[in-house]
Amino acid sequence: MTIRHKKNYNPKLIEMGERLREMRKKKNLTISKFSELINLSDKIISNYENGKNLITIESIVKIYKSNVFYPMTLTELLDILVVSVFE
């Protein structure tokens, strides 16, 4: 059976998005509430979680500064969302 991927399918982006979704859900946050807390749009969060867009460093810093995942450090957040995905 052939697996067809969308035109811009990137497994690394999918993995990053899945990790973000998992972290958000562990805090029992909806996309709407999460986006409000970190000052990004619902659409951006949805695109990140669905692997449609690369999570920017700027967005990761916003997530960190919001303290949503406190006591996680910025280094830990970067490791979970970026470094370990691309190892």
mmCIF file as gemmi writes it, N, C-alpha and C atoms, coordinates in Angstrom:
data_model
loop_
_atom_site.group_PDB
_atom_site.id
_atom_site.type_symbol
_atom_site.label_atom_id
_atom_site.label_alt_id
_atom_site.label_comp_id
_atom_site.label_asym_id
_atom_site.label_entity_id
_atom_site.label_seq_id
_atom_site.pdbx_PDB_ins_code
_atom_site.Cartn_x
_atom_site.Cartn_y
_atom_site.Cartn_z
_atom_site.occupancy
_atom_site.B_iso_or_equiv
_atom_site.pdbx_formal_charge
_atom_site.auth_seq_id
_atom_site.auth_asym_id
_atom_site.pdbx_PDB_model_num
ATOM 1 N N . MET Axp A 1 ? 0.841 -1.174 0 1 0 ? 1 A 1
ATOM 2 C CA . MET Axp A 1 ? 0 0 0 1 0 ? 1 A 1
ATOM 3 C C . MET Axp A 1 ? 0.893 1.246 0 1 0 ? 1 A 1
ATOM 4 N N . THR Axp A 2 ? 0.605 2.173 -0.861 1 0 ? 2 A 1
ATOM 5 C CA . THR Axp A 2 ? 1.367 3.404 -0.971 1 0 ? 2 A 1
ATOM 6 C C . THR Axp A 2 ? 0.809 4.443 -0.013 1 0 ? 2 A 1
ATOM 7 N N . ILE Axp A 3 ? 1.703 5.071 0.745 1 0 ? 3 A 1
ATOM 8 C CA . ILE Axp A 3 ? 1.289 6.154 1.629 1 0 ? 3 A 1
ATOM 9 C C . ILE Axp A 3 ? 1.522 7.457 0.89 1 0 ? 3 A 1
ATOM 10 N N . ARG Axp A 4 ? 0.461 8.221 0.741 1 0 ? 4 A 1
ATOM 11 C CA . ARG Axp A 4 ? 0.569 9.512 0.069 1 0 ? 4 A 1
ATOM 12 C C . ARG Axp A 4 ? 0.637 10.61 1.118 1 0 ? 4 A 1
ATOM 13 N N . HIS Axp A 5 ? 1.584 11.492 0.929 1 0 ? 5 A 1
ATOM 14 C CA . HIS Axp A 5 ? 1.752 12.601 1.85 1 0 ? 5 A 1
ATOM 15 C C . HIS Axp A 5 ? 1.339 13.881 1.15 1 0 ? 5 A 1
ATOM 16 N N . LYS Axp A 6 ? 0.912 14.827 1.95 1 0 ? 6 A 1
ATOM 17 C CA . LYS Axp A 6 ? 0.592 16.132 1.399 1 0 ? 6 A 1
ATOM 18 C C . LYS Axp A 6 ? 1.852 16.727 0.789 1 0 ? 6 A 1
ATOM 19 N N . LYS Axp A 7 ? 1.664 17.679 -0.077 1 0 ? 7 A 1
ATOM 20 C CA . LYS Axp A 7 ? 2.748 18.293 -0.831 1 0 ? 7 A 1
ATOM 21 C C . LYS Axp A 7 ? 3.927 18.731 0.047 1 0 ? 7 A 1
ATOM 22 N N . ASN Axp A 8 ? 3.646 19.372 1.167 1 0 ? 8 A 1
ATOM 23 C CA . ASN Axp A 8 ? 4.713 19.894 2.021 1 0 ? 8 A 1
ATOM 24 C C . ASN Axp A 8 ? 4.955 19.03 3.252 1 0 ? 8 A 1
ATOM 25 N N . TYR Axp A 9 ? 4.69 17.752 3.17 1 0 ? 9 A 1
ATOM 26 C CA . TYR Axp A 9 ? 4.837 16.846 4.308 1 0 ? 9 A 1
ATOM 27 C C . TYR Axp A 9 ? 6.284 16.798 4.775 1 0 ? 9 A 1
ATOM 28 N N . ASN Axp A 10 ? 6.466 17.009 6.065 1 0 ? 10 A 1
ATOM 29 C CA . ASN Axp A 10 ? 7.799 16.936 6.653 1 0 ? 10 A 1
ATOM 30 C C . ASN Axp A 10 ? 7.669 16.247 8.008 1 0 ? 10 A 1
ATOM 31 N N . PRO Axp A 11 ? 8.195 15.035 8.146 1 0 ? 11 A 1
ATOM 32 C CA . PRO Axp A 11 ? 8.035 14.298 9.403 1 0 ? 11 A 1
ATOM 33 C C . PRO Axp A 11 ? 8.625 15.018 10.616 1 0 ? 11 A 1
ATOM 34 N N . LYS Axp A 12 ? 9.635 15.826 10.425 1 0 ? 12 A 1
ATOM 35 C CA . LYS Axp A 12 ? 10.22 16.575 11.545 1 0 ? 12 A 1
ATOM 36 C C . LYS Axp A 12 ? 9.234 17.62 12.065 1 0 ? 12 A 1
ATOM 37 N N . LEU Axp A 13 ? 8.548 18.297 11.145 1 0 ? 13 A 1
ATOM 38 C CA . LEU Axp A 13 ? 7.546 19.282 11.558 1 0 ? 13 A 1
ATOM 39 C C . LEU Axp A 13 ? 6.385 18.604 12.264 1 0 ? 13 A 1
ATOM 40 N N . ILE Axp A 14 ? 6 17.444 11.774 1 0 ? 14 A 1
ATOM 41 C CA . ILE Axp A 14 ? 4.923 16.672 12.399 1 0 ? 14 A 1
ATOM 42 C C . ILE Axp A 14 ? 5.316 16.318 13.832 1 0 ? 14 A 1
ATOM 43 N N . GLU Axp A 15 ? 6.535 15.849 14.024 1 0 ? 15 A 1
ATOM 44 C CA . GLU Axp A 15 ? 6.995 15.466 15.363 1 0 ? 15 A 1
ATOM 45 C C . GLU Axp A 15 ? 7.037 16.671 16.301 1 0 ? 15 A 1
ATOM 46 N N . MET Axp A 16 ? 7.518 17.81 15.802 1 0 ? 16 A 1
ATOM 47 C CA . MET Axp A 16 ? 7.546 19.02 16.625 1 0 ? 16 A 1
ATOM 48 C C . MET Axp A 16 ? 6.136 19.391 17.063 1 0 ? 16 A 1
ATOM 49 N N . GLY Axp A 17 ? 5.212 19.349 16.12 1 0 ? 17 A 1
ATOM 50 C CA . GLY Axp A 17 ? 3.822 19.688 16.414 1 0 ? 17 A 1
ATOM 51 C C . GLY Axp A 17 ? 3.183 18.742 17.406 1 0 ? 17 A 1
ATOM 52 N N . GLU Axp A 18 ? 3.475 17.458 17.257 1 0 ? 18 A 1
ATOM 53 C CA . GLU Axp A 18 ? 2.927 16.463 18.183 1 0 ? 18 A 1
ATOM 54 C C . GLU Axp A 18 ? 3.445 16.692 19.596 1 0 ? 18 A 1
ATOM 55 N N . ARG Axp A 19 ? 4.696 17.069 19.71 1 0 ? 19 A 1
ATOM 56 C CA . ARG Axp A 19 ? 5.268 17.342 21.033 1 0 ? 19 A 1
ATOM 57 C C . ARG Axp A 19 ? 4.618 18.565 21.67 1 0 ? 19 A 1
ATOM 58 N N . LEU Axp A 20 ? 4.408 19.606 20.871 1 0 ? 20 A 1
ATOM 59 C CA . LEU Axp A 20 ? 3.75 20.807 21.386 1 0 ? 20 A 1
ATOM 60 C C . LEU Axp A 20 ? 2.326 20.478 21.833 1 0 ? 20 A 1
ATOM 61 N N . ARG Axp A 21 ? 1.598 19.729 21.009 1 0 ? 21 A 1
ATOM 62 C CA . ARG Axp A 21 ? 0.223 19.345 21.352 1 0 ? 21 A 1
ATOM 63 C C . ARG Axp A 21 ? 0.186 18.541 22.653 1 0 ? 21 A 1
ATOM 64 N N . GLU Axp A 22 ? 1.09 17.59 22.775 1 0 ? 22 A 1
ATOM 65 C CA . GLU Axp A 22 ? 1.15 16.755 23.978 1 0 ? 22 A 1
ATOM 66 C C . GLU Axp A 22 ? 1.414 17.612 25.226 1 0 ? 22 A 1
ATOM 67 N N . MET Axp A 23 ? 2.34 18.547 25.118 1 0 ? 23 A 1
ATOM 68 C CA . MET Axp A 23 ? 2.648 19.424 26.251 1 0 ? 23 A 1
ATOM 69 C C . MET Axp A 23 ? 1.443 20.286 26.614 1 0 ? 23 A 1
ATOM 70 N N . ARG Axp A 24 ? 0.771 20.822 25.602 1 0 ? 24 A 1
ATOM 71 C CA . ARG Axp A 24 ? -0.407 21.668 25.832 1 0 ? 24 A 1
ATOM 72 C C . ARG Axp A 24 ? -1.514 20.876 26.509 1 0 ? 24 A 1
ATOM 73 N N . LYS Axp A 25 ? -1.754 19.665 26.019 1 0 ? 25 A 1
ATOM 74 C CA . LYS Axp A 25 ? -2.825 18.837 26.577 1 0 ? 25 A 1
ATOM 75 C C . LYS Axp A 25 ? -2.527 18.394 28.005 1 0 ? 25 A 1
ATOM 76 N N . LYS Axp A 26 ? -1.26 18.182 28.328 1 0 ? 26 A 1
ATOM 77 C CA . LYS Axp A 26 ? -0.897 17.822 29.708 1 0 ? 26 A 1
ATOM 78 C C . LYS Axp A 26 ? -1.255 18.937 30.682 1 0 ? 26 A 1
ATOM 79 N N . LYS Axp A 27 ? -1.32 20.157 30.182 1 0 ? 27 A 1
ATOM 80 C CA . LYS Axp A 27 ? -1.713 21.307 31.004 1 0 ? 27 A 1
ATOM 81 C C . LYS Axp A 27 ? -3.222 21.572 30.904 1 0 ? 27 A 1
ATOM 82 N N . ASN Axp A 28 ? -3.931 20.673 30.21 1 0 ? 28 A 1
ATOM 83 C CA . ASN Axp A 28 ? -5.386 20.799 30.023 1 0 ? 28 A 1
ATOM 84 C C . ASN Axp A 28 ? -5.786 22.13 29.395 1 0 ? 28 A 1
ATOM 85 N N . LEU Axp A 29 ? -5.03 22.549 28.397 1 0 ? 29 A 1
ATOM 86 C CA . LEU Axp A 29 ? -5.311 23.803 27.707 1 0 ? 29 A 1
ATOM 87 C C . LEU Axp A 29 ? -5.873 23.538 26.32 1 0 ? 29 A 1
ATOM 88 N N . THR Axp A 30 ? -6.893 24.286 25.962 1 0 ? 30 A 1
ATOM 89 C CA . THR Axp A 30 ? -7.382 24.25 24.586 1 0 ? 30 A 1
ATOM 90 C C . THR Axp A 30 ? -6.417 25.068 23.731 1 0 ? 30 A 1
ATOM 91 N N . ILE Axp A 31 ? -6.511 24.907 22.431 1 0 ? 31 A 1
ATOM 92 C CA . ILE Axp A 31 ? -5.682 25.733 21.541 1 0 ? 31 A 1
ATOM 93 C C . ILE Axp A 31 ? -5.999 27.203 21.784 1 0 ? 31 A 1
ATOM 94 N N . SER Axp A 32 ? -7.266 27.509 21.94 1 0 ? 32 A 1
ATOM 95 C CA . SER Axp A 32 ? -7.688 28.894 22.145 1 0 ? 32 A 1
ATOM 96 C C . SER Axp A 32 ? -7.082 29.494 23.415 1 0 ? 32 A 1
ATOM 97 N N . LYS Axp A 33 ? -7.168 28.777 24.519 1 0 ? 33 A 1
ATOM 98 C CA . LYS Axp A 33 ? -6.626 29.281 25.788 1 0 ? 33 A 1
ATOM 99 C C . LYS Axp A 33 ? -5.097 29.37 25.719 1 0 ? 33 A 1
ATOM 100 N N . PHE Axp A 34 ? -4.465 28.363 25.143 1 0 ? 34 A 1
ATOM 101 C CA . PHE Axp A 34 ? -3.01 28.357 25.001 1 0 ? 34 A 1
ATOM 102 C C . PHE Axp A 34 ? -2.551 29.544 24.161 1 0 ? 34 A 1
ATOM 103 N N . SER Axp A 35 ? -3.209 29.769 23.035 1 0 ? 35 A 1
ATOM 104 C CA . SER Axp A 35 ? -2.812 30.872 22.155 1 0 ? 35 A 1
ATOM 105 C C . SER Axp A 35 ? -2.993 32.223 22.848 1 0 ? 35 A 1
ATOM 106 N N . GLU Axp A 36 ? -4.036 32.325 23.657 1 0 ? 36 A 1
ATOM 107 C CA . GLU Axp A 36 ? -4.262 33.553 24.421 1 0 ? 36 A 1
ATOM 108 C C . GLU Axp A 36 ? -3.125 33.783 25.431 1 0 ? 36 A 1
ATOM 109 N N . LEU Axp A 37 ? -2.727 32.734 26.116 1 0 ? 37 A 1
ATOM 110 C CA . LEU Axp A 37 ? -1.671 32.843 27.128 1 0 ? 37 A 1
ATOM 111 C C . LEU Axp A 37 ? -0.312 33.216 26.542 1 0 ? 37 A 1
ATOM 112 N N . ILE Axp A 38 ? -0.051 32.76 25.328 1 0 ? 38 A 1
ATOM 113 C CA . ILE Axp A 38 ? 1.267 33.034 24.735 1 0 ? 38 A 1
ATOM 114 C C . ILE Axp A 38 ? 1.229 34.137 23.676 1 0 ? 38 A 1
ATOM 115 N N . ASN Axp A 39 ? 0.046 34.709 23.482 1 0 ? 39 A 1
ATOM 116 C CA . ASN Axp A 39 ? -0.117 35.841 22.567 1 0 ? 39 A 1
ATOM 117 C C . ASN Axp A 39 ? 0.217 35.496 21.11 1 0 ? 39 A 1
ATOM 118 N N . LEU Axp A 40 ? -0.285 34.343 20.675 1 0 ? 40 A 1
ATOM 119 C CA . LEU Axp A 40 ? -0.212 33.935 19.271 1 0 ? 40 A 1
ATOM 120 C C . LEU Axp A 40 ? -1.616 33.526 18.846 1 0 ? 40 A 1
ATOM 121 N N . SER Axp A 41 ? -1.89 33.545 17.567 1 0 ? 41 A 1
ATOM 122 C CA . SER Axp A 41 ? -3.232 33.197 17.099 1 0 ? 41 A 1
ATOM 123 C C . SER Axp A 41 ? -3.494 31.692 17.172 1 0 ? 41 A 1
ATOM 124 N N . ASP Axp A 42 ? -4.782 31.352 17.264 1 0 ? 42 A 1
ATOM 125 C CA . ASP Axp A 42 ? -5.198 29.944 17.24 1 0 ? 42 A 1
ATOM 126 C C . ASP Axp A 42 ? -4.673 29.26 15.983 1 0 ? 42 A 1
ATOM 127 N N . LYS Axp A 43 ? -4.738 29.976 14.868 1 0 ? 43 A 1
ATOM 128 C CA . LYS Axp A 43 ? -4.328 29.417 13.575 1 0 ? 43 A 1
ATOM 129 C C . LYS Axp A 43 ? -2.843 29.049 13.584 1 0 ? 43 A 1
ATOM 130 N N . ILE Axp A 44 ? -2.03 29.918 14.152 1 0 ? 44 A 1
ATOM 131 C CA . ILE Axp A 44 ? -0.592 29.631 14.216 1 0 ? 44 A 1
ATOM 132 C C . ILE Axp A 44 ? -0.339 28.377 15.041 1 0 ? 44 A 1
ATOM 133 N N . ILE Axp A 45 ? -0.982 28.286 16.205 1 0 ? 45 A 1
ATOM 134 C CA . ILE Axp A 45 ? -0.804 27.109 17.063 1 0 ? 45 A 1
ATOM 135 C C . ILE Axp A 45 ? -1.277 25.857 16.34 1 0 ? 45 A 1
ATOM 136 N N . SER Axp A 46 ? -2.421 25.949 15.699 1 0 ? 46 A 1
ATOM 137 C CA . SER Axp A 46 ? -2.956 24.812 14.95 1 0 ? 46 A 1
ATOM 138 C C . SER Axp A 46 ? -1.984 24.381 13.851 1 0 ? 46 A 1
ATOM 139 N N . ASN Axp A 47 ? -1.434 25.342 13.133 1 0 ? 47 A 1
ATOM 140 C CA . ASN Axp A 47 ? -0.468 25.03 12.072 1 0 ? 47 A 1
ATOM 141 C C . ASN Axp A 47 ? 0.794 24.381 12.635 1 0 ? 47 A 1
ATOM 142 N N . TYR Axp A 48 ? 1.26 24.854 13.776 1 0 ? 48 A 1
ATOM 143 C CA . TYR Axp A 48 ? 2.416 24.225 14.425 1 0 ? 48 A 1
ATOM 144 C C . TYR Axp A 48 ? 2.088 22.781 14.79 1 0 ? 48 A 1
ATOM 145 N N . GLU Axp A 49 ? 0.953 22.596 15.462 1 0 ? 49 A 1
ATOM 146 C CA . GLU Axp A 49 ? 0.598 21.265 15.956 1 0 ? 49 A 1
ATOM 147 C C . GLU Axp A 49 ? 0.323 20.27 14.837 1 0 ? 49 A 1
ATOM 148 N N . ASN Axp A 50 ? -0.115 20.764 13.694 1 0 ? 50 A 1
ATOM 149 C CA . ASN Axp A 50 ? -0.4 19.886 12.558 1 0 ? 50 A 1
ATOM 150 C C . ASN Axp A 50 ? 0.782 19.745 11.604 1 0 ? 50 A 1
ATOM 151 N N . GLY Axp A 51 ? 1.923 20.31 11.975 1 0 ? 51 A 1
ATOM 152 C CA . GLY Axp A 51 ? 3.126 20.175 11.165 1 0 ? 51 A 1
ATOM 153 C C . GLY Axp A 51 ? 3.099 20.969 9.876 1 0 ? 51 A 1
ATOM 154 N N . LYS Axp A 52 ? 2.262 21.996 9.826 1 0 ? 52 A 1
ATOM 155 C CA . LYS Axp A 52 ? 2.181 22.817 8.613 1 0 ? 52 A 1
ATOM 156 C C . LYS Axp A 52 ? 3.221 23.926 8.6 1 0 ? 52 A 1
ATOM 157 N N . ASN Axp A 53 ? 3.665 24.332 9.789 1 0 ? 53 A 1
ATOM 158 C CA . ASN Axp A 53 ? 4.668 25.384 9.905 1 0 ? 53 A 1
ATOM 159 C C . ASN Axp A 53 ? 5.725 24.992 10.92 1 0 ? 53 A 1
ATOM 160 N N . LEU Axp A 54 ? 6.938 25.43 10.682 1 0 ? 54 A 1
ATOM 161 C CA . LEU Axp A 54 ? 8.036 25.254 11.624 1 0 ? 54 A 1
ATOM 162 C C . LEU Axp A 54 ? 7.803 26.187 12.809 1 0 ? 54 A 1
ATOM 163 N N . ILE Axp A 55 ? 7.968 25.68 14.014 1 0 ? 55 A 1
ATOM 164 C CA . ILE Axp A 55 ? 7.825 26.514 15.2 1 0 ? 55 A 1
ATOM 165 C C . ILE Axp A 55 ? 9.026 27.45 15.251 1 0 ? 55 A 1
ATOM 166 N N . THR Axp A 56 ? 8.756 28.737 15.244 1 0 ? 56 A 1
ATOM 167 C CA . THR Axp A 56 ? 9.853 29.706 15.224 1 0 ? 56 A 1
ATOM 168 C C . THR Axp A 56 ? 10.49 29.841 16.603 1 0 ? 56 A 1
ATOM 169 N N . ILE Axp A 57 ? 11.724 30.286 16.609 1 0 ? 57 A 1
ATOM 170 C CA . ILE Axp A 57 ? 12.417 30.554 17.871 1 0 ? 57 A 1
ATOM 171 C C . ILE Axp A 57 ? 11.66 31.641 18.633 1 0 ? 57 A 1
ATOM 172 N N . GLU Axp A 58 ? 11.169 32.633 17.913 1 0 ? 58 A 1
ATOM 173 C CA . GLU Axp A 58 ? 10.391 33.704 18.545 1 0 ? 58 A 1
ATOM 174 C C . GLU Axp A 58 ? 9.181 33.127 19.283 1 0 ? 58 A 1
ATOM 175 N N . SER Axp A 59 ? 8.488 32.181 18.668 1 0 ? 59 A 1
ATOM 176 C CA . SER Axp A 59 ? 7.324 31.559 19.303 1 0 ? 59 A 1
ATOM 177 C C . SER Axp A 59 ? 7.728 30.732 20.518 1 0 ? 59 A 1
ATOM 178 N N . ILE Axp A 60 ? 8.838 30.033 20.411 1 0 ? 60 A 1
ATOM 179 C CA . ILE Axp A 60 ? 9.312 29.239 21.551 1 0 ? 60 A 1
ATOM 180 C C . ILE Axp A 60 ? 9.651 30.155 22.724 1 0 ? 60 A 1
ATOM 181 N N . VAL Axp A 61 ? 10.253 31.299 22.433 1 0 ? 61 A 1
ATOM 182 C CA . VAL Axp A 61 ? 10.566 32.262 23.494 1 0 ? 61 A 1
ATOM 183 C C . VAL Axp A 61 ? 9.276 32.806 24.108 1 0 ? 61 A 1
ATOM 184 N N . LYS Axp A 62 ? 8.262 33.073 23.284 1 0 ? 62 A 1
ATOM 185 C CA . LYS Axp A 62 ? 6.967 33.532 23.813 1 0 ? 62 A 1
ATOM 186 C C . LYS Axp A 62 ? 6.347 32.473 24.722 1 0 ? 62 A 1
ATOM 187 N N . ILE Axp A 63 ? 6.427 31.233 24.303 1 0 ? 63 A 1
ATOM 188 C CA . ILE Axp A 63 ? 5.9 30.137 25.123 1 0 ? 63 A 1
ATOM 189 C C . ILE Axp A 63 ? 6.64 30.108 26.458 1 0 ? 63 A 1
ATOM 190 N N . TYR Axp A 64 ? 7.947 30.21 26.396 1 0 ? 64 A 1
ATOM 191 C CA . TYR Axp A 64 ? 8.757 30.196 27.618 1 0 ? 64 A 1
ATOM 192 C C . TYR Axp A 64 ? 8.401 31.369 28.534 1 0 ? 64 A 1
ATOM 193 N N . LYS Axp A 65 ? 8.339 32.571 27.982 1 0 ? 65 A 1
ATOM 194 C CA . LYS Axp A 65 ? 8.068 33.769 28.785 1 0 ? 65 A 1
ATOM 195 C C . LYS Axp A 65 ? 6.671 33.767 29.398 1 0 ? 65 A 1
ATOM 196 N N . SER Axp A 66 ? 5.759 33.022 28.813 1 0 ? 66 A 1
ATOM 197 C CA . SER Axp A 66 ? 4.393 32.957 29.344 1 0 ? 66 A 1
ATOM 198 C C . SER Axp A 66 ? 4.318 32.139 30.632 1 0 ? 66 A 1
ATOM 199 N N . ASN Axp A 67 ? 5.355 31.355 30.907 1 0 ? 67 A 1
ATOM 200 C CA . ASN Axp A 67 ? 5.402 30.465 32.074 1 0 ? 67 A 1
ATOM 201 C C . ASN Axp A 67 ? 4.346 29.362 32.043 1 0 ? 67 A 1
ATOM 202 N N . VAL Axp A 68 ? 3.793 29.083 30.892 1 0 ? 68 A 1
ATOM 203 C CA . VAL Axp A 68 ? 2.787 28.024 30.763 1 0 ? 68 A 1
ATOM 204 C C . VAL Axp A 68 ? 3.361 26.681 31.197 1 0 ? 68 A 1
ATOM 205 N N . PHE Axp A 69 ? 4.612 26.425 30.865 1 0 ? 69 A 1
ATOM 206 C CA . PHE Axp A 69 ? 5.226 25.144 31.185 1 0 ? 69 A 1
ATOM 207 C C . PHE Axp A 69 ? 6.24 25.25 32.328 1 0 ? 69 A 1
ATOM 208 N N . TYR Axp A 70 ? 6.075 26.262 33.168 1 0 ? 70 A 1
ATOM 209 C CA . TYR Axp A 70 ? 6.946 26.433 34.336 1 0 ? 70 A 1
ATOM 210 C C . TYR Axp A 70 ? 6.918 25.165 35.174 1 0 ? 70 A 1
ATOM 211 N N . PRO Axp A 71 ? 8.034 24.692 35.67 1 0 ? 71 A 1
ATOM 212 C CA . PRO Axp A 71 ? 9.363 25.299 35.804 1 0 ? 71 A 1
ATOM 213 C C . PRO Axp A 71 ? 10.335 24.94 34.681 1 0 ? 71 A 1
ATOM 214 N N . MET Axp A 72 ? 9.826 24.569 33.523 1 0 ? 72 A 1
ATOM 215 C CA . MET Axp A 72 ? 10.689 24.203 32.397 1 0 ? 72 A 1
ATOM 216 C C . MET Axp A 72 ? 11.541 25.405 31.981 1 0 ? 72 A 1
ATOM 217 N N . THR Axp A 73 ? 12.82 25.162 31.764 1 0 ? 73 A 1
ATOM 218 C CA . THR Axp A 73 ? 13.717 26.231 31.325 1 0 ? 73 A 1
ATOM 219 C C . THR Axp A 73 ? 13.609 26.404 29.807 1 0 ? 73 A 1
ATOM 220 N N . LEU Axp A 74 ? 14.139 27.506 29.323 1 0 ? 74 A 1
ATOM 221 C CA . LEU Axp A 74 ? 14.158 27.739 27.881 1 0 ? 74 A 1
ATOM 222 C C . LEU Axp A 74 ? 14.98 26.656 27.185 1 0 ? 74 A 1
ATOM 223 N N . THR Axp A 75 ? 16.081 26.271 27.784 1 0 ? 75 A 1
ATOM 224 C CA . THR Axp A 75 ? 16.923 25.216 27.215 1 0 ? 75 A 1
ATOM 225 C C . THR Axp A 75 ? 16.153 23.905 27.1 1 0 ? 75 A 1
ATOM 226 N N . GLU Axp A 76 ? 15.401 23.553 28.133 1 0 ? 76 A 1
ATOM 227 C CA . GLU Axp A 76 ? 14.603 22.319 28.102 1 0 ? 76 A 1
ATOM 228 C C . GLU Axp A 76 ? 13.528 22.391 27.025 1 0 ? 76 A 1
ATOM 229 N N . LEU Axp A 77 ? 12.883 23.542 26.914 1 0 ? 77 A 1
ATOM 230 C CA . LEU Axp A 77 ? 11.846 23.726 25.899 1 0 ? 77 A 1
ATOM 231 C C . LEU Axp A 77 ? 12.433 23.594 24.494 1 0 ? 77 A 1
ATOM 232 N N . LEU Axp A 78 ? 13.56 24.232 24.26 1 0 ? 78 A 1
ATOM 233 C CA . LEU Axp A 78 ? 14.237 24.116 22.963 1 0 ? 78 A 1
ATOM 234 C C . LEU Axp A 78 ? 14.645 22.676 22.678 1 0 ? 78 A 1
ATOM 235 N N . ASP Axp A 79 ? 15.116 21.987 23.693 1 0 ? 79 A 1
ATOM 236 C CA . ASP Axp A 79 ? 15.523 20.594 23.514 1 0 ? 79 A 1
ATOM 237 C C . ASP Axp A 79 ? 14.333 19.723 23.123 1 0 ? 79 A 1
ATOM 238 N N . ILE Axp A 80 ? 13.217 19.894 23.791 1 0 ? 80 A 1
ATOM 239 C CA . ILE Axp A 80 ? 12.029 19.081 23.51 1 0 ? 80 A 1
ATOM 240 C C . ILE Axp A 80 ? 11.463 19.375 22.122 1 0 ? 80 A 1
ATOM 241 N N . LEU Axp A 81 ? 11.355 20.657 21.783 1 0 ? 81 A 1
ATOM 242 C CA . LEU Axp A 81 ? 10.688 21.037 20.535 1 0 ? 81 A 1
ATOM 243 C C . LEU Axp A 81 ? 11.602 21.072 19.314 1 0 ? 81 A 1
ATOM 244 N N . VAL Axp A 82 ? 12.896 21.227 19.515 1 0 ? 82 A 1
ATOM 245 C CA . VAL Axp A 82 ? 13.782 21.388 18.357 1 0 ? 82 A 1
ATOM 246 C C . VAL Axp A 82 ? 14.937 20.384 18.354 1 0 ? 82 A 1
ATOM 247 N N . VAL Axp A 83 ? 15.803 20.47 19.334 1 0 ? 83 A 1
ATOM 248 C CA . VAL Axp A 83 ? 17.055 19.712 19.316 1 0 ? 83 A 1
ATOM 249 C C . VAL Axp A 83 ? 16.819 18.216 19.179 1 0 ? 83 A 1
ATOM 250 N N . SER Axp A 84 ? 15.997 17.65 20.055 1 0 ? 84 A 1
ATOM 251 C CA . SER Axp A 84 ? 15.801 16.195 20.025 1 0 ? 84 A 1
ATOM 252 C C . SER Axp A 84 ? 15.087 15.724 18.761 1 0 ? 84 A 1
ATOM 253 N N . VAL Axp A 85 ? 14.322 16.604 18.132 1 0 ? 85 A 1
ATOM 254 C CA . VAL Axp A 85 ? 13.635 16.244 16.884 1 0 ? 85 A 1
ATOM 255 C C . VAL Axp A 85 ? 14.635 16.095 15.744 1 0 ? 85 A 1
ATOM 256 N N . PHE Axp A 86 ? 15.678 16.912 15.754 1 0 ? 86 A 1
ATOM 257 C CA . PHE Axp A 86 ? 16.627 16.932 14.646 1 0 ? 86 A 1
ATOM 258 C C . PHE Axp A 86 ? 17.923 16.175 14.924 1 0 ? 86 A 1
ATOM 259 N N . GLU Axp A 87 ? 17.974 15.413 16.012 1 0 ? 87 A 1
ATOM 260 C CA . GLU Axp A 87 ? 19.175 14.628 16.312 1 0 ? 87 A 1
ATOM 261 C C . GLU Axp A 87 ? 19.334 13.505 15.324 1 0 ? 87 A 1
